[in-house]
Amino acid sequence: MARYKPTGKKNRLAKLLKQTKWAPFWTVPKIYGKGRKVHPGRHTAKRRSWRRTKTKA
């Protein structure tokens, strides 16, 4: 990738980076109930890894 990125591309990459983060921890009891122990990454909207799936950004 180029050393200097255009601002638009940089913004698109930043948005994709935010989408792959785990959901906040407090969403787990909100969705599943108090007793259930589930990883917060399980109900993240879009899961993507830099190794597995490439982006078109």
Secondary structure as a PSIPRED ss2 file (coil, helix, strand):
# PSIPRED VFORMAT (PSIPRED V4.0)

   1 M C   1.000  0.000  0.000
   2 A C   1.000  0.000  0.000
   3 R C   1.000  0.000  0.000
   4 Y C   1.000  0.000  0.000
   5 K C   1.000  0.000  0.000
   6 P C   1.000  0.000  0.000
   7 T H   0.000  1.000  0.000
   8 G H   0.000  1.000  0.000
   9 K H   0.000  1.000  0.000
  10 K H   0.000  1.000  0.000
  11 N H   0.000  1.000  0.000
  12 R H   0.000  1.000  0.000
  13 L H   0.000  1.000  0.000
  14 A H   0.000  1.000  0.000
  15 K H   0.000  1.000  0.000
  16 L H   0.000  1.000  0.000
  17 L H   0.000  1.000  0.000
  18 K H   0.000  1.000  0.000
  19 Q H   0.000  1.000  0.000
  20 T C   1.000  0.000  0.000
  21 K C   1.000  0.000  0.000
  22 W C   1.000  0.000  0.000
  23 A C   1.000  0.000  0.000
  24 P C   1.000  0.000  0.000
  25 F C   1.000  0.000  0.000
  26 W C   1.000  0.000  0.000
  27 T H   0.000  1.000  0.000
  28 V H   0.000  1.000  0.000
  29 P H   0.000  1.000  0.000
  30 K H   0.000  1.000  0.000
  31 I H   0.000  1.000  0.000
  32 Y H   0.000  1.000  0.000
  33 G C   1.000  0.000  0.000
  34 K C   1.000  0.000  0.000
  35 G C   1.000  0.000  0.000
  36 R C   1.000  0.000  0.000
  37 K C   1.000  0.000  0.000
  38 V C   1.000  0.000  0.000
  39 H C   1.000  0.000  0.000
  40 P H   0.000  1.000  0.000
  41 G H   0.000  1.000  0.000
  42 R H   0.000  1.000  0.000
  43 H H   0.000  1.000  0.000
  44 T C   1.000  0.000  0.000
  45 A C   1.000  0.000  0.000
  46 K C   1.000  0.000  0.000
  47 R C   1.000  0.000  0.000
  48 R C   1.000  0.000  0.000
  49 S C   1.000  0.000  0.000
  50 W C   1.000  0.000  0.000
  51 R C   1.000  0.000  0.000
  52 R C   1.000  0.000  0.000
  53 T C   1.000  0.000  0.000
  54 K C   1.000  0.000  0.000
  55 T C   1.000  0.000  0.000
  56 K C   1.000  0.000  0.000
  57 A C   1.000  0.000  0.000
